[in-house]
Structures are given as structure tokens and as C-alpha cells.
Amino acid sequence: MGVASMQRVKNVDYDENDLYDEPDYDEPEETYTDEDRNNFATLTPVVRAELEEASLQASDREIEDALWNYYWDVAKSVTYLKNSKKPKTQEQLVKKEKVKSKFDQAAEKSAQESDSRNMIPYASWFRDVPWILPEDKLHSLVPAMPFQRPVLLGGSSKLAKLAEERRKKATATSIRANGNTSLSALDRLTKTKAFTENEKPVVEDTPERRKYPIRSKREPTPPPREPTPPSVEREGEKPDLRALPTEFGYTLSTSLLDRDRPTLSTSDVLAAAKAPAKQTGNGLIKRTESLSLDTPSLDRVQQAKVKSKGLDVPRLWEEEKAKRKASAAFVVIGHVDHGKSTLMGRLLLDTGAVAQRDIDKYQKQASELGKTSFALAWVMDTGTEERERGVTFDFAQHHFSTTSSDFTILDAPGHRDFVPNMIGGASMADMALLVVDANQLDSGMKGQTKEHIMLAKAVGLKRIIVAVNKLDSTSQAWDQKEFTRVQAAVTKLLRESGFAEDDIAFVPCSGLSGQNVAKKPSGEDTTWIGKAHLPPLLQALEAFSTESAQNVDLLRPLRMQVVDLFRGSITNPLSVSGRISSGHLQVGDVVYLQPAGETATVKAIEVSEEPKDFAVAGQICTLHLQEISSQHIKSGDMLCSQADPVTVTKDLSLLISVVDPLLPQPVDVHMGRLHLPGTIKQLVETVDSNGEQLKRKPRVLKGGQRARVKVSLDEGAAIEAGERIVLRSGGATAAYGTVE
Ligand SMILES: Nc1nc2c(ncn2[C@@H]2O[C@H](COP(=O)(O)OP(=O)(O)OP(=O)(O)O)[C@@H](O)[C@H]2O)c(=O)[nH]1
């Protein structure tokens, strides 16, 4: 395990007391979804393998607890388990309970108060409302289920306690109260408004949200990966002395988050109050009947429906062709610590996408930790603290431009532990950038260099640039022989994997020193690079990027797999991102989501973080949606044209290349960001390279064979012919191919 992984160990946000205080908690019954179970099945062996590497053992239950609590984050789960399994030092064992600060005590008290809100009889929700609400309406105004927040995030023991503590702290921080009830109602409302303005309200941790995480949009300039400074109270910062919102105010503020529940806006309430009361003996009761209890969603309350401008997108796209730069998205792959992040940080710095002052800042922070060499890598790290709910497993996107091309870097920070995410990232790319440490060829060949090459091919990437990196630190710096040795070995592997000679480019470079990255190298020991006509990395990327701009298919029906789902802002409560694989869309379009079978309106479009009127096939974009609930979308779903939607199916006929022996057996089916459990029901036939039958109904498929198989998915998915799929079993890639 490399230095970078050790950093992740340190990044985990807990203190030692969390490991040793173990109060009794009642364990709630967990009801896992199929997706949860699938995640457990896929990730538990990965975590176990990591632990075994460190000679540690953990039970399935412990691993599952960790995965559940760390939200499927393998690195964090491993870190937690490693720390909890490590023998305790004497010092740790005798450590007394920390003296609680006044703020901690206040936070605890407020958390208890907030817990006491968990069970609220519906009749008392509106006890401080100056008018009376009819009994039958009260049922519709409060949640259908008893309003009870989950007591634990799941699991048991220390993790459960850790999760509970965190939840309490988060609640306490958001609604800090000291019991001062003398503040005006206006102040209380201001408090609830503050949630929405900061766009970080206290969100219920419902099972629904666990299943379909909605994250805040990533900050464009990421924070450093290391260190995570301990949270310190800022000097001079005054505690928030405002009172808790009333039950009614709380209802209003939280209901804004639940878009499926009938929601009352403030204006609805005021209108109702002003409405003439019907004299029925019940006085004001009848006023409340003018409240529109069907007012369904935030969209309709706050957002005007966006109309389409009716643009002729294919014509506009063609007209703009001359003005447009070439573009390409590339996924950065390679074995751990071979220098991917450093090389990308260098590229972003030397192309001006990142300012030197940011690097200087990271340099200073890194050198304080004795890790100066990581300053460039920190540019790429999106930082766990920035992510809502500590989710760290998603790949990051970064953009940079040259005079001729626009690039998107797809970097999956956790992909070495989390191959499914590497598949998700690679399936959005036009090409791959494989980084190989010239000093560590053999370990890479046994490890992820080999696996990532296979997966790049499996998701359909044709072009690959191989950066032979760290040539500044070969036994003799910039040794041409070392470069040639790596080039020969990697070329062999790429050819075996099916990459054509013309689609492979080699670049000798050093991300750390910047030699041959954005500029040609200087110095006597690098003269051979110019003589061999080996371009700098940036030039190689530009040479491969020109094709992708022409490789768009606007005229086919719209298809875009949802890769990410997040909350953009209060005005854009639901946004999705992904790559349009075919067709086009524009602001105001109504799109169809499968497998939910729901429609949504495209309120706004962003491409490379710039607002656009339309987006076309080949572009990675963010769509802000309206008139759809988050419950109907999850990553892996397909956004398609209403007129020609993808059909939902459970049964797949696949033409596959076999990596590991296969029988009729359970498998995990991966298609881009979609991961579903399924079963190989039938081995139909083995075929030759032209797809012609070799043998009918084989009993087993061996590595290296091509075959037709029938796979049944556990649940229906939006998959159509021609899609690339990867079959995995026991945490390893077993086969890849296409849907027929
Ligand atoms: N000498 C030398 N060291 C380098 C070079 N590039 C990266 N390194 C060092 O290699 C180590 C790992 O670099 P990273 O950029 O974090 O590697 P990575 O492949 O992104 O690692 P993971 O994301 O953890 O897989 C760091 O200490 C870097 O400073 C290089 O060109 N030359």
C-alpha cells in the first residue's frame, strides 16, 4: 500500500474516543434494498482483501457495517476497520474521557432536544398556529409515517455510535439552540430561511436518500487531499443563540425538501388566512379549506416552467462547426502511485487551469506535513470534506483548454479499490491516458496497469496515450533504455487487448518536474525524446482529440446515462450529469427517464460548467431538471427521448469475451454507471472472431473464448442493443462484451 493510501487512513474523521466508548444501543431492524445487497456482495470481498493485505481479519457483519456507515466508501471502511482492529496502545487504553467543552455540552443538549422532536403527535405540529386546522386536514399536512428520524444509520456497535454521534453533531450544528424562546417569530423564520439560503438544510436520512444519494455540486477548485485539519472553533465566532423554529416553521422548512409530499408555501398560508371565512359555525376552520393541499412540489411553488426556444440544434451545431475547438474527455488510469494525480495537476497548472498561487498554497501545506511532492496531486483531489455525507467514491471532472482543444479529465480517486467506478468514468471518455511509472513496470503489469487496459477496451475506448512517467527518477535519469523497455511491454499488452497500432501513442515524461508534459523537454539527457519524435503529453492529447468532435451522432434518438445526481442549488433542486451518447437536447425539452417511466423538463444545461442553450451527443453535461422527483432517478438510469424511449428489460443476449472461466452462475452486470445483479442463465455457444458458431451449448466457458450467453437481470433496466457491458464475479472482471 502506497503513501497515498496511507493518507486516506489519516483522512477519516473520528477521534480516538469513538473507538473505545461503546454504550448499549438498540439495533434497529435494517431492511436492505437489492441495490444495498448487491453493493455488499461486490464490496465486502474488496474490503476483506485490503484487510488481509494488512494481516487483519473482520467478520462479514463488521465489514458490512463499515460499508453501510461509510456509504459504500471502500477506502474509508478499510481505514475504519484497520484502526478498530489495530492493537490498542497502553496510552489509548488508559485514556480518560475528554472533558467536554461548553460547546460540546450545548451541542449534546440541543441534539437531545432535537431528538425529542422525533416523535411529534400530528395534532401538536400546528399548536402555535393562530388559526385552527380541521382534524381531517391535519393528517395530510404531517408526514404519513410517524415523524421519526432514524436513530442509527444502521449496523451496530462502535460504528453505530459513531454514526449517531455524527448525526447528533450535524443536527446540533445546524440548529444550535440554547432554549431561548424569547426571540421573535421573525427571528425564528429567519432561522429556517437560513437553511435554504445556505442550501444545507438538515436533511432527513430516509432510506430513500440512502439509496439515491443526492450530493451538493462539487466545488470547481478542489481542496487539498491532506491533511484534514481538526475542526477548530473560529476565533470570535459567536454561538448561534437563536431559538429552534416552531413546529409549524419546521414543518414549512422541511417540507420544502420533500417534494412528493403536499407542501404549503408561505403564500398559500397567508392567502388562506386572508380568505373570507365561511360562517358555518366553525369560523376560521373553513378558511383553511382554501389551502391547496394538492400543491405538489417545490417546482410548481417556486419555479416557472421553462419553455423551449425550439432551436434547430443539428443546424446550429453544424453552423458553429468552424468556430468550435476540438474536444475530448479522457479517463486517467493506471496502477496506484504511478503518478496520475501529480501528472494531471501539472497539466492543469501548465495550461493555466490552476493558478500558481494555488499550487504555492498546497506546497506550503504539504511541506508542513513533510509531503512536498504531493502539492501537484492535491489539485486533483476533490477532498472528502467537501462532499456531503462523506461520499468519496465518485470520480472527479476537471476541465482545461488549449488554443486548439477543450479537454475534460475524468479522474476516479478511488478506482483502484472500486473498479465499478472506474468503469463508470471510463464509459464517459473518448480516450484513455494510461500512466506507467518507468521504475515500477512489473508491479503495474501484475496490478492495475493490466486490469485497467482490459477495462478501457471493454467499455469501448479505442485510443490510448501511455505516459511513461517518473523518468526523472530512473536509476540513470531520463534513461532511453528504460523508456524503450516499458514501451515494448505495454505495447504487447495493448495489442493483446485489441488496441490498434495507430490508436496508441507513447509519451516519456515526468509529472513532477513537468518535463515533456505541456512543453518540450530541455536538457542534454532528454535530447533523445526530440530525436525520436515523441511529443509532449499535451500535444499527444491534442492530436487524438480532433476526431471526437466529428464523432457525434445528433440524429439518433436522445440517450444519456445518468452518471451523477445532485442538488445544484435551491433554484436547481435536482441536477443530473452524464455524457450524451446520442441525439441532442435543449432547454425546455421534456425528457423521459427509464426505468422509472417518468418525464422531466430540462430547466438549464451546463457544458464544462458554462450555461448553454443546448447540448449534443459526445458532450458531458449537467442538466438542471424540474417537474420530477429525485425518487424517480438514480445513477445508471437512462434519460431518453420521449418519442423513442429505451425499453426496460430483464433479459439480455450478450456476445462476450471471457476473461475468467464462467458457468451458468450469478454475476454483476455493469453498463457504464449501472450496476445490477443478474444470472447467466444459458451458455448458448462459443464463437470465432467473426461471431460464427464453434460449439453449441458448452458446459463451461474458458478465459480467452468468445461466446454468446443469456443473462437475466434481477430487476428491469434501460439497456438496449449495442451497449457495452462488463460481467464481474467475486469482485473480479469475468467477461466483457456487447448487448445483441
Ligand atoms: N520522481 C517522481 N515522482 C513522482 C512523479 N510523479 C509523481 N511522483 C510521486 O509519486 C507519488 C504518487 O503520486 P500520485 O500522483 O499521488 O500517484 P497516483 O497514481 O495519483 O496515486 P493514486 O491516486 O493513489 O493511485 C507522489 O509521492 C509523487 O510525488 C514524477 O514524475 N517523478
The ligand as an SDF file (V2000), in Angstrom:
LIG
                    3D

 32 34  0  0  0  0  0  0  0  0999 V2000
   10.2040   11.3280   -9.0550 N   0  0  0  0  0  0  0  0  0  0  0  0
    8.9380   11.4570   -9.4230 C   0  0  0  0  0  0  0  0  0  0  0  0
    7.9630   11.2370   -8.5130 N   0  0  0  0  0  0  0  0  0  0  0  0
    6.7090   11.3990   -8.9230 C   0  0  0  0  0  0  0  0  0  0  0  0
    6.3720   11.7780  -10.2420 C   0  0  0  0  0  0  0  0  0  0  0  0
    5.0120   11.8280  -10.3170 N   0  0  0  0  0  0  0  0  0  0  0  0
    4.5260   11.5030   -9.1100 C   0  0  0  0  0  0  0  0  0  0  0  0
    5.5310   11.2470   -8.2550 N   0  0  0  0  0  0  0  0  0  0  0  0
    5.4000   10.8760   -6.8490 C   0  0  0  0  0  0  0  0  0  0  0  0
    4.7220    9.6220   -6.7500 O   0  0  0  0  0  0  0  0  0  0  0  0
    3.8840    9.6120   -5.6110 C   0  0  0  0  0  0  0  0  0  0  0  0
    2.4840    9.2280   -6.0240 C   0  0  0  0  0  0  0  0  0  0  0  0
    1.9930   10.2160   -6.8850 O   0  0  0  0  0  0  0  0  0  0  0  0
    0.4340   10.3980   -7.1580 P   0  0  0  0  0  0  0  0  0  0  0  0
    0.3190   11.4600   -8.1920 O   0  0  0  0  0  0  0  0  0  0  0  0
   -0.3150   10.5720   -5.8990 O   0  0  0  0  0  0  0  0  0  0  0  0
    0.0900    8.9600   -7.7550 O   0  0  0  0  0  0  0  0  0  0  0  0
   -1.3210    8.4100   -8.1830 P   0  0  0  0  0  0  0  0  0  0  0  0
   -1.0980    7.4530   -9.2920 O   0  0  0  0  0  0  0  0  0  0  0  0
   -2.2530    9.5270   -8.4710 O   0  0  0  0  0  0  0  0  0  0  0  0
   -1.7620    7.6660   -6.8840 O   0  0  0  0  0  0  0  0  0  0  0  0
   -3.2350    7.1430   -6.5140 P   0  0  0  0  0  0  0  0  0  0  0  0
   -4.2090    8.2240   -6.8940 O   0  0  0  0  0  0  0  0  0  0  0  0
   -3.1740    6.9170   -5.0380 O   0  0  0  0  0  0  0  0  0  0  0  0
   -3.4390    5.8890   -7.3000 O   0  0  0  0  0  0  0  0  0  0  0  0
    3.9860   11.0090   -5.0020 C   0  0  0  0  0  0  0  0  0  0  0  0
    4.9230   10.9860   -3.9640 O   0  0  0  0  0  0  0  0  0  0  0  0
    4.5030   11.8510   -6.1230 C   0  0  0  0  0  0  0  0  0  0  0  0
    5.2230   12.9620   -5.7090 O   0  0  0  0  0  0  0  0  0  0  0  0
    7.4380   12.0080  -11.1650 C   0  0  0  0  0  0  0  0  0  0  0  0
    7.2490   12.3520  -12.3160 O   0  0  0  0  0  0  0  0  0  0  0  0
    8.6840   11.8270  -10.6900 N   0  0  0  0  0  0  0  0  0  0  0  0
  1  2  1  0
  2  3  2  0
  2 32  1  0
  3  4  1  0
  4  5  2  0
  4  8  1  0
  5  6  1  0
  5 30  1  0
  6  7  2  0
  7  8  1  0
  8  9  1  0
  9 10  1  0
  9 28  1  0
 10 11  1  0
 11 12  1  0
 11 26  1  0
 12 13  1  0
 13 14  1  0
 14 15  2  0
 14 16  1  0
 14 17  1  0
 17 18  1  0
 18 19  2  0
 18 20  1  0
 18 21  1  0
 21 22  1  0
 22 23  2  0
 22 24  1  0
 22 25  1  0
 26 27  1  0
 26 28  1  0
 28 29  1  0
 30 31  2  0
 30 32  1  0
M  END
$$$$
